[in-house]
Amino acid sequence: MHFTDQLAALRARRRMSLAAVGERVGMAVPNLSAVLRGRGDTKASTLESIATALDATWLLVPNERLEAVHREIDASEARATAHSNAISDAPRSRTIEISSSKK
């Protein structure tokens, strides 16, 4: 997957609008949209700014290790999802108000 495709996918996963990312980066929405579609030759500093706005870090991975990195990321996301589901499925504690009336 091309880097700009990864940025676009991350933006969708983070549920951030183009306007929100553009505001953080200081870029007009049409220009940001063009970058995320891979249009033109974008400067590395612009791509880095977009990644930072999406709370992500660039990582250079040797091709021979790429599959292992993807497996680790997938496993980490699966663990996080399972943990999140376990928390949301846990019984909720309730507060019961007890009043005593003395007459």
C-alpha positions, 0 to 999 in steps of 0.5 A: 500500500502506498504511503498516501493510501495509508494516510487516507486509511488512517484518517478514515480509521480515526474518523477525522474529517479532511477539514480537521486534518487540514486545520492541524496541518495548515492546508486547504481541504482540496490540497489535502484531498489531492495529497491523500489521493496521491496526486502530484509530487508531495514533499516529505515534510508535508507527508510528515505533517499529515502523519503527525496530525493523525497521531502517527509516526513514519517507520522505515521497514526493510522489505524482508521484515515487512510481513512480520511487522504487519503480523505484529500490528494486526495482532496488536490491533486484535488484542486491543479490540478484544480488550475493548470488547471485554471492557464494554461487555463487563457487567456494570456496577450499580449504585443503589441508594438506601434510605432509612426512615425513622419515625 
